[in-house]
């Protein structure tokens, strides 16, 4: 992970038409955080930490802050479509722009929690293993005044990006929800106290239809659905969207947006034909830009940073800049 950022790095990251001198002037006037002075040879260089980026993003960011909390469910009934990868990049890029974000993992594979953790546990014996406090515990002890959902929130490397990690107990939570009288409202009730604290709450769902997914769709103000430009996704897309729409109608939900994002675009004839067909079938819902398949996506995930932090000038970063601007502008439109 990149830990220090120069003025030139900041200009590239936020794609701003500024000079290094103007960045230094803003720092001197305390418009942005003070940089560390690091000696390189005979010169003192100004470098900012990664934790300074959200405050810098409030000044130079390309995404507008939200006036109310947006609850966004990232869901696709088909696995392998970059769902968790997109949710991670979306959350991190929002945070880089000074927007306060909470990610809630609902996929027992735990991909997004792994990417958001600041460090990996190094265990030498069983006694060092600690229980993960997550949604199940928040649900189980919700009537205990000493414990609330705040206790399950963990920190990432960005101060305004928090997350509630997945655990194997999500299976238990799903079973408990089955017995509730208003079972589709359980998660909405749990997260309600958090809506005043965060600008965006993002659910990263598993692809398997269950009560947790239904809860996230009921709680959502907006739904984002990544769809891969491959044959298997294309074959199942119509019936999958029909299933989501049937649930929406049954529950009488009014999402502000239902957004489709073409992902895993390849430089092949069939992949580009599928992308074109998606845009023909769903012109009002799909983003103008697609996210292509690229090694840098895997590399940035391994480095636990967004694609734009990893390489802001790559073609994949350009995809994410365009797609996330489009998605957030739709969601954040009053």
FIPA-41001 format. One record per residue (C-alpha): x, y, z. Coordinates in pm, whole numbers, padded with zeros to 5 digits, always signed. Layout:
XYZ
...
***
This chain:
+00000+00000+00000
+00120+00349-00087
+00167+00539+00241
+00288+00883+00129
+00156+01120-00134
+00332+01412-00300
+00157+01716-00447
+00202+01564-00792
+00038+01239-00671
-00259+01436-00536
-00301+01624-00865
-00307+01291-01051
-00536+01116-00803
-00806+01384-00805
-00740+01490-01165
-00735+01857-01075
-00610+02147-01284
-00373+02280-01019
-00001+02338-00983
+00218+02205-00705
+00264+02565-00589
-00112+02610-00543
-00128+02282-00344
+00151+02408-00118
-00029+02740-00076
-00349+02564+00032
-00144+02362+00281
+00018+02677+00420
-00325+02836+00460
-00450+02515+00632
-00714+02457+00366
-00582+02101+00341
-00394+01903+00610
-00033+01984+00683
+00217+01761+00507
+00516+01595+00666
+00855+01736+00573
+01075+01450+00459
+01440+01509+00378
+01557+01382+00041
+01915+01473-00015
+01942+01844+00056
+01574+01916-00004
+01268+01889+00219
+00977+01726+00040
+00616+01768+00147
+00438+01433+00175
+00088+01353+00295
-00022+01026+00457
-00299+00808+00312
-00511+00900+00616
-00496+01267+00502
-00659+01193+00165
-01028+01219+00270
-00969+01569+00410
-00780+01661+00091
-01065+01509-00112
-01314+01746+00052
-01126+02029-00119
-01022+01869-00448
-01259+01571-00486
-01463+01487-00795
-01768+01354-00603
-02014+01580-00420
-02103+01512-00055
-02448+01378+00027
-02712+01568+00221
-02872+01247+00350
-02759+00891+00410
-02779+00671+00102
-02818+00297+00165
-02678+00112-00136
-02719-00261-00192
-02460-00405-00431
-02614-00728-00552
-02595-00963-00846
-02760-01307-00858
-02462-01427-01066
-02124-01481-00902
-01791-01384-01055
-01906-01045-01188
-01668-00824-00980
-01944-00751-00727
-01720-00734-00418
-01440-00573-00619
-01674-00298-00732
-01822-00253-00382
-01471-00217-00238
-01358+00034-00502
-01686+00225-00475
-01660+00254-00097
-01295+00353-00101
-01331+00610-00379
-01628+00770-00200
-01413+00792+00114
-01123+00946-00081
-01364+01226-00170
-01435+01301+00195
-01765+01108+00207
-01819+00901+00523
-01888+00538+00435
-01987+00222+00619
-01951-00113+00439
-02153-00408+00566
-02038-00747+00441
-02311-01005+00384
-02103-01261+00193
-01954-01537+00411
-01656-01553+00174
-01550-01227+00340
-01372-01079+00038
-01456-00717+00112
-01369-00743+00482
-01031-00893+00392
-00962-00598+00161
-01069-00342+00422
-00871-00483+00714
-00566-00280+00803
-00357-00585+00894
-00369-00962+00887
-00377-01162+01208
-00057-01349+01283
-00151-01636+01516
+00079-01884+01686
-00177-02078+01893
-00553-02128+01931
-00575-01906+02240
-00497-01601+02026
-00805-01647+01806
-01062-01376+01878
-01430-01392+01795
-01543-01161+01517
-01815-00925+01636
-02055-00872+01350
-02421-00837+01258
-02525-01157+01435
-02393-01027+01767
-02555-00688+01707
-02885-00865+01647
-02847-01109+01936
-02758-00845+02196
-02958-00551+02056
-03153-00518+02384
-02834-00508+02591
-02750-00144+02669
-02380-00234+02695
-02374-00366+02340
-02502-00210+02018
-02422-00220+01650
-02147+00039+01701
-01946-00234+01877
-01922-00430+01553
-01776-00145+01344
-01408-00171+01249
-01168+00084+01101
-00993+00078+00764
-00682+00270+00656
-00904+00570+00573
-01052+00746+00880
-01396+00795+00722
-01429+00440+00583
-01557+00186+00836
-01690-00167+00798
-01884-00440+00974
-01703-00765+00890
-01855-01088+00772
-01830-01394+00992
-01955-01752+00982
-02229-01634+01219
-02405-01474+00923
-02551-01819+00863
-02697-01813+01215
-02833-01463+01158
-03004-01575+00838
-03168-01860+01030
-03279-01625+01310
-03431-01383+01061
-03655-01661+00928
-03841-01668+01261
-03903-01292+01282
-04255-01165+01220
-04126-00878+01002
-03821-01064+00881
-03746-00839+00582
-03704-00538+00816
-03442-00679+01058
-03133-00519+00899
-03309-00189+00837
-03394-00172+01207
-03035-00261+01305
-02868+00003+01085
-03121+00279+01150
-02913+00440+01432
-02614+00459+01194
-02784+00666+00925
-02709+00992+01106
-02339+00906+01125
-02264+00802+00765
-02325+00956+00424
-02338+00614+00258
-02400+00260+00386
-02301-00007+00134
-02415-00370+00156
-02192-00622-00022
-02419-00923-00077
-02351-01283-00166
-02491-01403-00502
-02713-01659-00324
-03072-01542-00273
-03152-01550+00099
-03315-01346+00377
-03001-01135+00428
-03013-01021+00066
-03385-00955+00092
-03318-00745+00403
-03049-00541+00226
-03282-00476-00069
-03559-00362+00166
-03320-00131+00355
-03172+00012+00033
-03244+00352-00115
-03052+00242-00428
-02948-00090-00582
-02635-00140-00791
-02606-00458-00997
-02277-00545-01172
-02325-00768-01477
-02034-00936-01655
-01994-00923-02031
-01980-01300-02063
-02213-01562-02207
-02329-01718-01877
-02426-01382-01726
-02598-01279-02048
-02803-01601-02058
-02930-01561-01703
-02964-01181-01689
-03328-01141-01793
-03462-01397-01545
-03238-01260-01269
-03365-00905-01318
-03720-01040-01333
-03663-01209-00995
-03538-00881-00842
-03832-00688-00989
-04082-00946-00860
-03941-00903-00508
-03948-00524-00545
-04316-00532-00647
-04411-00782-00378
-04251-00569-00104
-04376-00244-00263
-04025-00099-00262
-03939+00234-00419
-03568+00242-00492
-03439+00578-00606
-03216+00400-00857
-03161+00053-00998
-02824+00074-01173
-02658-00185-01395
-02281-00183-01456
-02117-00384-01733
-01804-00551-01594
-01529-00788-01709
-01535-00644-02061
-01287-00832-02280
-01130-00739-02612
-01331-01006-02791
-01615-00983-03040
-01863-01170-02820
-01784-00962-02512
-01831-00630-02696
-02152-00762-02854
-02288-00851-02508
-02196-00504-02378
-02381-00345-02670
-02684-00567-02611
-02697-00469-02243
-02708-00103-02346
-02985-00177-02597
-03197-00377-02351
-03152-00149-02048
-03069+00203-02175
-03216+00382-01873
-03043+00169-01611
-02695+00090-01738
-02392+00314-01694
-02241+00469-02005
-01896+00324-01931
-01804-00037-01858
-01534-00189-01638
-01291-00397-01837
-01096-00704-01726
-00744-00606-01626
-00466-00745-01410
-00438-00412-01226
-00776-00484-01067
-00638-00795-00896
-00313-00621-00808
-00488-00327-00641
-00710-00563-00439
-00404-00751-00315
-00256-00414-00219
-00585-00326-00040
-00633+00001-00228
-00868+00121-00499
-00763+00100-00862
-00728+00480-00882
-00486+00482-00587
-00286+00194-00732
-00244+00350-01077
-00452+00661-01143
-00339+00681-01506
-00423+00325-01609
-00709+00244-01846
-00883+00049-01568
-00864+00353-01339
-01031+00558-01614
-01314+00303-01615
-01362+00341-01240
-01346+00721-01252
-01622+00725-01515
-01844+00452-01370
-01833+00572-01010
-01897+00935-01111
-02200+00813-01307
-02329+00589-01025
-02280+00845-00746
-02425+01133-00948
-02742+00929-01004
-02763+00825-00639
-02682+01169-00503
-02915+01359-00734
-03174+01539-00520
***
